[in-house]
Amino acid sequence: MTEESQANETKSTGAVSDEWQNLGQNLKDLFQGAWESDERLKLQEDIEAGLTDFARSVNKAVEEFKESPTGQQMKSDVEDFHERVRSGEVEGKAREELAAVLRSINTELEKVSKPRDRTSESEEEETEEN
């Protein structure tokens, strides 16, 4: 390689590197400008105000529901359920229901498997006779 071509290559490598640096700086300036813009600040304020209003509305609705007859009934039902859980009544009923479901499943499985066993026995007898 000649000295002239080496100098041109070094110059173009430096130019590419400089352009990458310029691109990075330009992107940084663009994003910083967008972040600091009046439009973004206004949008942020609008979003914050909207969220505050939303939270206030939800809290008001919850308070109104808690004071309503339905809310009072629900509160009473929850307290009653909590007491039944503490006393073991719910656990006992859950065990009874689970046992009943398992019993039903086992009964159905026995019904399904018994005819099959009889069919298999009949086929075996016929095979032995032949």
Secondary structure, DSSP 8 states (H G I E B T S, - for coil): --HHHHHHHHHHHHHHHHHHHHHHHHHHHHHHHHHTSHHHHHHHHHHHHHHHHHHHHHHHHHHHHHHSHHHHHHHHHHHHHHHHHHHTHHHHHHHHHHHHHHHHHHHHHHHHHHHHHHHHHHHHHHHHH-
